[in-house]
Amino acid sequence: MEIGLHHFLVTSLLVFLCGLFTVLTRRNAIGVLMGVELILNSANINYIAFSRYGGGGYDGQVFSVFVIMLAAAEAAIGLAIVLGIYRQFETIDVEATDTLRG
């Protein structure tokens, strides 16, 4: 059995759905950030798969590297925001921080 584009797309869909489920159900800000990372990783799987099976160019791989850099920046900034929220409200519950008054 040969692995084709369909297999990569199904894998990407499953990773995306896990990330979406995580973002929608978690009340913890760290969990939400992990869900966003899963969604970005599913986009990377699509970029690489279409790069491989779409024409053999390096476009998908270049876009994937940019998404990885975006994910690293998002993680750093997101964790800094979470630390700031924790210092202010002493919780990282997303629903408990509905007002950001100090």
C-alpha positions as CSV (number, residue, x, y, z in Angstrom):
1,M,0.0,0.0,0.0
2,E,1.4,3.3,-1.1
3,I,1.0,6.4,1.0
4,G,-0.6,9.2,-1.0
5,L,-1.9,12.7,-0.7
6,H,-5.2,11.5,0.7
7,H,-3.4,10.0,3.7
8,F,-1.7,13.2,4.5
9,L,-4.9,15.2,4.2
10,V,-6.8,12.8,6.5
11,T,-3.9,13.1,9.1
12,S,-4.0,16.8,8.8
13,L,-7.7,16.9,9.3
14,L,-7.5,14.8,12.4
15,V,-4.8,17.0,13.9
16,F,-6.8,20.1,13.0
17,L,-9.9,18.7,14.6
18,C,-8.0,17.8,17.8
19,G,-6.6,21.3,17.9
20,L,-10.1,22.8,17.3
21,F,-11.6,20.6,20.0
22,T,-8.8,21.7,22.4
23,V,-9.3,25.4,21.7
24,L,-13.1,25.2,22.1
25,T,-13.2,23.1,25.3
26,R,-10.3,24.2,27.4
27,R,-10.6,26.8,30.0
28,N,-6.9,26.9,30.7
29,A,-5.0,29.4,28.7
30,I,-2.0,27.0,28.2
31,G,-4.4,24.4,26.8
32,V,-5.8,26.9,24.3
33,L,-2.3,27.8,23.2
34,M,-1.5,24.1,22.7
35,G,-4.7,23.8,20.6
36,V,-3.5,26.7,18.4
37,E,-0.2,24.9,18.0
38,L,-2.0,21.8,16.8
39,I,-3.9,23.8,14.2
40,L,-0.7,25.4,12.9
41,N,0.9,21.9,12.7
42,S,-2.0,20.7,10.6
43,A,-1.4,23.5,8.2
44,N,2.2,22.5,8.0
45,I,1.2,18.9,7.1
46,N,-0.9,20.3,4.3
47,Y,1.9,22.6,3.0
48,I,4.4,19.7,2.9
49,A,2.0,17.3,1.4
50,F,0.9,19.7,-1.4
51,S,4.6,20.6,-1.9
52,R,5.4,16.9,-2.4
53,Y,2.5,15.8,-4.5
54,G,1.6,19.1,-6.2
55,G,4.6,19.8,-8.3
56,G,7.7,19.0,-6.4
57,G,8.7,22.6,-5.7
58,Y,10.0,24.1,-2.4
59,D,7.1,26.5,-1.9
60,G,5.3,24.4,0.6
61,Q,8.4,23.8,2.6
62,V,9.3,27.5,2.7
63,F,5.7,28.3,3.9
64,S,6.0,25.6,6.5
65,V,9.2,27.1,7.9
66,F,7.4,30.5,8.1
67,V,4.5,28.8,10.0
68,I,7.0,27.2,12.4
69,M,8.6,30.6,13.0
70,L,5.1,32.1,13.5
71,A,4.2,29.3,16.0
72,A,7.4,30.0,18.0
73,A,6.6,33.7,18.2
74,E,3.0,33.0,19.1
75,A,4.1,30.6,21.9
76,A,6.6,33.2,23.3
77,I,4.1,36.1,23.2
78,G,1.2,33.9,24.4
79,L,3.1,32.6,27.4
80,A,4.2,36.2,28.3
81,I,0.5,37.2,28.2
82,V,-0.5,34.2,30.3
83,L,2.2,35.1,32.9
84,G,0.9,38.7,33.0
85,I,-2.7,37.5,33.4
86,Y,-1.5,35.1,36.2
87,R,0.2,37.9,38.0
88,Q,-2.8,40.2,37.8
89,F,-5.6,37.7,38.5
90,E,-3.8,34.7,40.1
91,T,-5.4,32.3,37.7
92,I,-5.0,31.2,34.1
93,D,-8.6,30.4,33.6
94,V,-9.7,32.1,30.4
95,E,-13.3,32.8,31.6
96,A,-12.1,34.3,34.9
97,T,-10.3,37.0,33.0
98,D,-13.2,38.5,31.1
99,T,-12.4,42.0,32.3
100,L,-8.8,43.2,32.1
101,R,-9.0,46.0,34.5
102,G,-6.2,46.4,36.9
